[in-house]
Amino acid sequence: MAQPRDPNYVNTRKREPAIKKGTPAHYLYEYTLLVAGSLLIALSFNLFLKPNQVASGGVTGISVIVLELFGFNTALTQWALNIPLFLLGLLFLGKQFGLKTAVGSFVLPLFVLITQHLEPLTHNLLLATIYGGIGIGVGLGIVFRGRGSTGGLDLAAQLVHRLSGISLGIAVAMLDGLVILTAGLVFDAEKALFALIGLYVTSKTIDVVQLGFGYAKVAYIISEEAEAITEAILHDLDRGLTRLNGAGGYTGTERTVLMVVVSQTEVSRLKELVRNVDPSAFVIISETREVLGEGFKLHT
């Protein structure tokens, strides 16, 4: 029978968040992320996307189209769209958006206005699409990490979802797709195809910023030597685990399934420990994008 570890040892691994939630410092941190992310989005827009007419969805994409059709300033177009959308959100969806959405809806166009005179870094359409998409994605990821929003078509998608019953994901895809389709009509089909690339790059970059590069592995171990493997994982690998109750699909025999999450560098050591205890153990190892809790990332 596996013996529990010394509780004092476990406590030494726990860490307190550097900034506690609900404190003035935490609110300052979140608003700093909102402002910093908005600035990065504005820079990416003015340095890459706008000068190359890449309208990769959202209110920023609409402003590029409006600039081409009517010559209206992109920042003014974004304000003209963001403010009514925010007010409609308050009317139909309540006060859930809060102050951060209002700040984001105002600050992003302001930064677009301030940085609009910067010279573009490239006129190569592919480079502009890729780096613009990365910049927008990093900026949005930073904003989301601060639990903020820049308003725009995200609010419109929530309104469509609320009023029509269409799922939120489909509503977002429909609105962004409509912007890109319009860009194809206003500019040309090639620009629309590049806009799709930009939208894809942005979505993947947001995932990286939100989840990070630190992939972990989750292993499920089925063995008749579950107790001995538990002992090895707890004391030799120094990882916690969870014991699940399972049963064989054919025999109906009850089995203990061990679930353990390890870093990529610990996978080989885990397999070695299991093999030394029970060479016939059934082991399933799969990738997981993010792990929060003791021994991994803090909840933020």
N, C-alpha and C positions, 0 to 999 in steps of 0.2 A: 504494500500500500504506500503510495507516494506521501511523503511527509510535507506539510505546509512549510513554506519558507518563513524565516523570521520577519515579522511585520515591520520591524525597524529597518530592515534592509529594503523593503519595498518603498517605504516612505522616503528613503534617501534619493530615489529616482524621480520623485514628483517635483514638478517645477510650477511656480506661480506665474501667471501672465505678467509681462512687464508693465502693461497698462490695464488696469481693471475696468471692466465694462461699467457704464453708468457714471463714471467720474468725469469731471471737466476735461481732464487730459485725454480721455478716450474720445469724447466728442470732438475735441480739437484735432486728434489724430484722424478721425473719419472725415472731417471736413477738409483737412490737408490732403488726404488721398483724393477726395472729390475734385479739389481745385487742381492738383498736380495732374490727375488723369485727364481732366478737361483741357489743360494746357497742351498735353502731349497729343491729344486728338486734334486740336486746332492746328498745331504745328504740322502733323502728318497730312492734314487736309490741305493746308496752304503750300507745303513744300513738295507734295507728291500728287495728290488726287486732283485738286482743282485745276492746276495748270495743264494737266494732261487729259482733262475731261473724263475722268473715271468716276462714274456715279454708282458706287457700289452699295446702293440701298440707303435707307434712312433719310432723315431730314437733310443731312449734308449732301446726299446724292440728289435730292430734289432741288437744293439750292444751286447745284452745278447746272442742272437742266434749265432752271429759271434764268440763270445768268446767261446762258446761250440764247434762250428765246427772247428775253426781254431786257437783258443787261442790268438786272437788279443786283445790288450788292448781296453777296452770299450771306453775310452776317445778318443783314436786315431780313432776308427771306427766312432764315432760321428762327429769328425772333418772332416773325409774323406767323410762323407755324407752331412754334413751341408754346407760346403764351395761350392761344385759344385751346390747344390740345390739353394743356394743364388745367385750364378752367373747366373744360368739358369733363376731364377726369374727376375733378372735385365734385362736379354736379352729379355725375352718374355713378361714380365709384366711391365717393366719400373722401374722407381726409387721410386715407391710407398712404398717399404719396408723401405728405409731410413737407417739411421745410427743405430737405435735401433735394428733392425733385425740383422744387421751385428755384433753388440756388443753381442746380445743374442746368436747368433750362435757360437761365439767364447768363451764367458764367461762360458756358461753351461758346455761344455766338459772340460774346464780348472778346474772348481770346482770338476767335477767328477774325474779328474786326481789327484787333491790335496787331496781329501777325500777318495780315493780308498783303503787306508790301514786301515781304521777304522773297528773295529770289528762289525759284524752284531748284532743287538739287539735281534733277535729271529730267530730260525730255524723252528718255527711253520709256516707252509705254509699259513694257513688261517690268522693268525695275521699279517704276513708279507704282504700279499695281501691287507688287509684292511688298515693297517697303512701306508704302502707304497703308496696306492692309495690316502689316505687322504693327505699325505705329498706332493705328486705330484700335487694334485688338489689345495691345498693351495698355493703352489709355483706358479703354472700357473695363479691362480686367482690374486695373487699379481702382477705378470708380466703384466697381462692384465689390471689391474687397473692403471698401469703406462703407458698404451697404447704401450706396447712393445711386443716382440715376441722372442721366442727361436729358430725360424726357423724350421728345420726338416721337417716332413711329412706334416705340415701345408702348407709349400711352395709347396711341391709336389702335394698336393690336389688342390691348386690354379692353378697349371700348368695343371693338368688333366682337371679341370673345364674349363680353357681357351681354351685348344686345342681340347677337345672332346665334349664340350657342356653339360657334365654331371653336375648335380647340385653339389654345393660345399659340402653340407651335405653328399650326397651319396658318393662323392669322398673320403671324410675323413673316412667314415665308411668302404668303400672298402679297403683302404690302411691299416687301423688299423686291419680290419678283416683278411687281407692277412698276416700281421705280426703274429697275434694270431694263424692262421691256420698253418703257418710255425713252430711256437713254438710247436704246437701239434705234428707235424711230427718229429721235432728234439728232443724234450723231451718226452712227452707223452700226452695223451688226458686230463688227470687230470690237468696238468700244464696249458693247454690251457683254461680249464674251470675256473681255478683260475685267469688267465689273464683277462678273460671276466669280472669277478667280480671286479678286480682291475680297469679296464677301466670304469666300471659303477660308482664305488666309486669316481674315479677321476672326472668324468663329474658332478656328483651331488655336490661334494665339490667345484668345480669351481663356480657353481651356487650360493652356500652359500656365498662364498667370494665376488662374484660380486654383489649379491642382498641383502645379509645380512639376519639376522634372523627376522628383524622387519616387519612382515606382517601387511598390513593395510587392511581396508575394504572399498569397494565402494558400496554405497546404491543408489538405484533408487526409488523415491517416487512419486506415482501417487495419487492425491487427489483433491477433489473439494475445499479444504481449503489450496491451495498451498501458498497463500499470508501469511496466519497465520503461516504455517509451516516454510516458509522462514524466517519470523521474529524470530521465536523461535530458529532456527538453527544459524542464524547470531548473535543473542544477548545472548541467554542462553547457547548454546553449544560453541559459539565463533569459529565457522567454516565457511569458505566460501562455496559457492555452485554454481552450474551452472544450469540455467533454459533451458530446451530443449523443443522444440515443438513436440508434438505427437498427434496421432489420434487413436481412438478406431478402432480395426480391423473389428468389426461387425457393430457398430453403425456409425462409421465415425466421431463421436464427437471429436472435438479438445480438447486436454488436455495439461496441463503443466506438464512436467516430471522434477522433481528436482534430480540432481545428486550431491552427497556429498561424500567426502572421509574422513574417520575418522580412528583413531587408534583403536586397538582391545579393549582398555579399555573404549572407548567412545561409543561402540555399544549399550550397555544397556541404556545409557543416551539418545542416539538418538531415540531408539525405544520408550522409555518412553515419550519423547517430542512429537513424532508423535502421539502416542496413546492418549495423553491428548488433542491434538488439534482435531484429526479426527480418532476415533477408527476404522473406516471402510477404512482407507487409504490402498492402495496396496503398499507394500514395498518389494523390492528385495535387498538382501545383499549378496555380493559375495567377495571372497578373491582376493587381488591384491598383487603381489610380491614386487613391488617397486614404490614409489611415490616421485617424485622430484618437488620441488617448495616450496613456502611459507608455513610455518607451518610444513613441513616435512624435507626431506633431501635436502641439497644444491646440485646444479648441479656441478659435478666434472669432 
